[in-house]
């Protein structure tokens, strides 16, 4: 099968992730995959010496940091030039911590200039970035600030699709972070993002935060005080949502879910299910941005870095999802991001299955 011309494929900006983790190698192998090459035009932001040691990435045309990207065709942007000790596989460094954040910021800056159709981020280490003096909670929070948008994290898997009401937050802080008006707004965003895919309002199941969804207040009152009123408010605004559901019962039969998508209340309530059911194919999607953003559902895996054992399948899935969300292209070179993305979220999870019943 021939590869479509570059002008017809979406340009996906890819941040290389932690240079001491598995990001560089899985990006390299994923981009060499025929399906990925046919689906997108890569623009990779990372470390110059790391590019040179990778078979596919070193062949991409180089572009100077800060320079305008070419109007068409692939490119690699060497944001850093790390010493060997600062990019050693499995041995994170302070310079590498600074670098991995710089790669994300460079990709976001290009997207804001309208030079990219989508973003795909390789895994970073929040700990290593924070050790450089920058408090970094995650890509989702950085993107929300950069684009000035309220966003929602969706774990988009073949069997279960689950969004997060709170992201990278200590468990003790979750209850006070759950607010009626914000939960209702999140339900509206989730509904609006998925409705064009289904051709109808999506059915959303909302989890409780306590065991057994609080047992009517016996095991906690957040469901009665906050979550149920938020569901009622969202329903008055036209959202088809139900709950609060006990999470253990809701996820017990993933192939017979009572909804198209779930809104979970905290990180592990969502990600334990997503990773247990389909680790390789679940993609992290950021809803609410003017450009699609995806990421594989795994971390930097220092123990696997440089050993050739890390699977590229999650990165392949994330790249294909980014291309899918960005298509069809039709972007003129240099077109402003704010006008280039109208209707892009309409393609959000192309393979989304309707809920049974």
C-alpha positions in Angstrom: 0.0 0.0 0.0 1.4 3.4 -1.0 1.9 6.2 1.4 -0.5 9.2 0.8 1.2 12.5 0.0 2.3 14.6 2.9 -0.1 17.4 2.1 -3.0 15.0 2.8 -1.8 13.6 6.1 -2.0 15.4 9.4 1.2 16.8 10.9 1.6 15.4 14.4 4.0 17.1 16.8 5.7 14.5 19.0 7.6 15.2 22.2 10.3 12.6 22.8 9.8 12.2 26.5 12.5 11.5 29.1 15.7 10.9 27.2 16.7 8.3 29.8 13.4 6.5 29.5 11.8 4.4 26.8 10.3 7.3 25.0 13.0 7.8 22.3 13.2 4.2 21.3 9.4 3.5 21.2 8.8 6.7 19.2 11.5 5.6 16.8 10.1 2.2 16.3 6.5 3.4 16.2 7.3 5.9 13.5 9.0 3.2 11.4 5.7 1.2 11.4 4.0 1.3 7.9 0.6 2.0 9.4 1.9 5.1 11.2 3.9 6.3 8.2 0.8 6.1 6.1 -1.3 8.0 8.7 0.7 11.1 9.6 3.6 13.4 9.0 5.8 13.5 12.1 7.5 16.5 13.6 9.6 15.3 16.5 10.9 17.6 19.3 13.7 16.1 21.4 17.5 15.7 21.9 19.9 16.0 19.0 22.3 13.2 20.1 19.4 11.0 20.9 18.0 11.5 17.4 21.4 10.4 15.9 21.4 7.1 17.6 17.9 6.1 16.4 17.4 4.5 13.0 14.3 6.3 11.9 14.6 9.6 13.7 18.1 10.4 12.4 16.7 10.4 8.8 14.2 13.1 9.4 15.2 16.6 8.1 16.6 18.8 10.9 15.0 22.1 11.8 16.7 24.6 14.1 15.0 25.2 17.5 12.8 28.3 17.3 12.7 28.3 13.5 9.5 28.1 11.6 8.6 24.6 10.6 8.5 23.7 6.9 5.0 24.0 5.4 5.0 20.3 4.6 7.0 17.2 5.3 8.5 15.6 8.4 11.0 17.2 10.6 13.0 16.8 13.8 13.8 19.7 16.1 16.8 19.3 18.4 15.7 21.3 21.4 18.7 20.1 23.5 22.1 18.6 22.9 22.6 16.5 26.0 25.9 15.0 27.1 26.0 11.2 27.1 25.7 11.0 30.9 22.6 13.1 30.8 20.7 10.8 28.4 22.0 7.4 29.5 19.2 4.8 29.4 17.8 4.1 32.8 19.8 6.8 34.5 17.7 10.0 34.7 19.5 13.3 35.1 18.8 16.9 36.0 19.6 18.0 32.5 17.3 15.3 31.1 14.6 16.5 33.4 14.8 20.0 32.0 15.0 18.6 28.5 11.9 16.5 28.6 9.8 19.5 29.7 11.4 21.7 27.0 10.4 19.2 24.3 6.7 19.4 25.4 6.8 23.2 25.5 8.4 23.4 22.1 5.7 21.1 20.6 2.9 23.2 22.3 4.4 26.4 21.0 4.4 25.0 17.4 0.7 24.0 17.9 -0.2 27.4 19.2 1.4 28.9 16.1 -0.9 26.7 13.9 2.0 24.6 12.6 0.7 21.3 13.8 -2.6 19.4 13.5 -2.2 17.3 16.6 0.1 16.5 19.5 1.3 13.2 20.8 3.5 13.1 23.9 5.9 10.4 24.9 6.1 9.7 28.7 7.9 12.0 31.0 8.9 11.7 34.7 7.0 14.2 36.9 9.6 13.5 39.6 12.6 14.3 37.5 11.0 17.5 36.1 10.0 18.6 39.6 13.6 18.0 40.8 14.7 20.7 38.4 12.7 23.3 40.4 9.6 23.3 38.2 6.5 21.9 39.9 5.1 19.7 37.2 1.8 17.8 37.7 1.4 16.4 34.2 0.8 17.0 30.5 -2.9 17.6 31.1 -2.4 20.5 33.5 0.4 22.0 31.3 -1.9 21.9 28.3 -4.8 23.5 30.1 -2.6 26.4 31.1 -0.9 26.8 27.8 -4.2 26.9 25.8 -6.2 28.6 28.5 -8.9 25.9 28.4 -10.7 23.7 30.8 -9.7 20.2 29.8 -10.7 16.6 30.7 -8.5 13.5 30.6 -10.1 10.6 28.8 -8.6 7.1 28.8 -9.8 5.8 25.5 -9.7 2.0 25.3 -11.3 -0.6 23.1 -13.4 -2.0 26.0 -13.8 0.9 28.4 -13.7 4.7 28.0 -13.3 6.6 31.2 -12.7 10.3 31.9 -11.3 11.8 35.1 -12.9 14.4 37.3 -9.6 15.0 39.1 -6.2 14.1 37.6 -2.8 14.0 39.4 -4.1 14.8 42.9 -3.3 13.3 46.3 -6.2 11.1 47.4 -6.7 13.2 50.6 -7.3 16.2 48.4 -9.9 14.6 46.1 -13.1 15.2 48.2 -12.7 18.9 48.5 -11.7 19.2 44.8 -15.1 17.8 43.8 -17.4 20.7 43.2 -21.0 20.6 41.9 -20.6 23.3 39.2 -17.3 22.0 38.0 -18.5 18.4 37.8 -21.5 19.5 35.8 -19.3 21.4 33.4 -17.1 18.4 33.0 -20.1 16.3 32.2 -21.1 18.9 29.6 -17.7 18.8 28.0 -17.6 15.0 27.9 -21.1 14.9 26.3 -20.3 17.6 23.7 -17.0 15.9 22.8 -18.6 12.5 22.1 -22.0 13.5 20.7 -20.7 14.0 17.1 -19.2 10.5 17.1 -22.3 8.7 18.2 -24.8 10.9 16.4 -26.7 11.3 19.6 -26.1 12.3 23.2 -23.7 9.9 24.9 -24.8 8.0 27.9 -22.5 8.8 30.8 -22.2 6.8 34.0 -20.8 8.8 37.0 -18.9 7.0 39.7 -19.2 7.7 43.4 -16.0 8.5 45.3 -16.6 6.4 48.4 -17.0 2.6 48.7 -20.5 1.5 47.6 -21.1 5.2 46.4 -21.3 6.2 50.1 -24.1 3.8 51.1 -26.5 6.8 51.4 -24.1 8.7 53.6 -23.0 5.9 55.8 -19.5 5.7 54.2 -19.1 9.4 53.2 -21.5 12.1 52.1 -19.8 13.4 48.9 -22.2 11.5 46.8 -25.3 13.1 48.5 -23.7 16.5 49.0 -21.9 17.0 45.7 -22.0 14.3 43.0 -25.7 13.7 42.8 -26.5 17.4 42.7 -23.9 17.8 39.9 -25.6 15.0 38.0 -29.0 16.7 38.4 -27.5 20.0 37.2 -25.9 18.4 34.2 -29.2 16.6 33.3 -31.0 20.0 33.4 -28.5 21.2 30.9 -29.2 18.4 28.5 -26.6 15.8 29.5 -27.6 12.1 29.6 -25.9 11.0 32.8 -26.7 8.7 35.6 -25.2 7.9 39.0 -23.5 8.0 41.4 -22.5 4.4 40.7 -20.4 2.2 42.9 -17.2 1.9 40.9 -16.6 -1.8 41.7 -20.0 -2.8 40.4 -19.9 -0.5 37.5 -16.6 -1.9 36.1 -17.4 -5.5 37.0 -18.7 -6.3 33.5 -16.8 -4.1 31.1 -18.3 -5.7 28.0 -21.8 -4.9 29.2 -21.5 -1.3 30.5 -24.7 0.7 31.0 -23.1 3.7 29.3 -20.8 4.8 26.5 -18.3 6.5 28.8 -17.7 6.8 32.5 -16.7 9.8 34.6 -14.5 8.6 37.4 -13.7 10.8 40.5 -10.0 10.2 40.9 -6.9 9.0 39.0 -6.6 5.3 40.1 -10.4 4.7 40.0 -10.1 5.2 36.3 -6.6 4.1 35.3 -6.5 0.8 37.2 -9.5 -0.3 35.1 -8.1 1.1 31.8 -4.7 -0.5 32.3 -5.9 -3.8 33.5 -8.4 -4.3 30.6 -6.2 -3.2 27.7 -2.9 -1.7 28.6 -1.4 -1.6 25.1 -4.4 -0.1 23.3 -5.7 2.4 25.8 -4.8 6.0 24.8 -4.7 9.1 26.9 -6.7 11.8 25.1 -7.1 15.4 26.3 -10.6 16.8 25.7 -11.3 20.5 25.4 -8.2 21.6 23.4 -8.3 23.2 19.9 -5.8 20.6 18.7 -6.1 16.9 19.6 -3.5 15.5 22.1 -2.8 11.9 22.8 -0.3 9.9 24.8 0.4 6.2 25.5 -0.9 4.9 28.8 2.5 4.1 30.4 5.5 5.7 32.1 9.2 6.2 31.4 10.1 2.6 32.4 13.7 3.2 33.3 14.1 -0.5 33.9 13.5 -1.3 30.3 15.2 1.7 28.7 18.0 0.8 26.2 17.3 -2.9 26.4 15.2 -3.3 23.3 12.4 -4.9 25.3 9.9 -2.0 25.6 6.8 -2.5 23.4 6.1 0.2 20.9 2.5 -0.9 20.5 1.1 1.8 23.0 2.9 4.5 21.1 1.6 3.2 17.8 -1.9 3.3 19.2 -1.4 6.9 20.5 0.0 8.1 17.2 -2.7 6.6 15.1 -5.3 8.0 17.5 -3.7 11.5 17.1 -3.9 11.2 13.3 -7.4 9.9 13.5 -8.6 12.8 15.6 -6.8 15.3 13.3 -8.2 14.0 10.0 -9.3 15.1 7.6 -6.5 17.6 7.1 -7.2 20.5 4.7 -5.0 22.9 6.6 -3.3 25.6 4.7 0.4 26.2 5.8 0.6 28.5 8.8 -3.1 28.5 9.4 -4.0 29.7 12.9 -4.7 26.9 15.4 -7.9 28.6 16.5 -9.5 28.3 13.0 -7.9 25.1 11.9 -9.6 22.8 14.3 -13.4 23.4 13.9 -15.1 20.1 14.2 -12.0 18.1 14.9 -13.3 16.9 18.2 -16.2 15.4 16.2 -13.9 12.5 15.3 -13.0 11.8 18.9 -12.8 8.0 19.4 -13.8 6.9 15.9 -14.4 3.4 17.1 -16.6 4.3 20.1 -19.1 1.6 20.7 -22.7 2.5 21.5 -23.8 1.4 25.0 -25.9 -1.9 25.0 -29.6 -1.5 25.1 
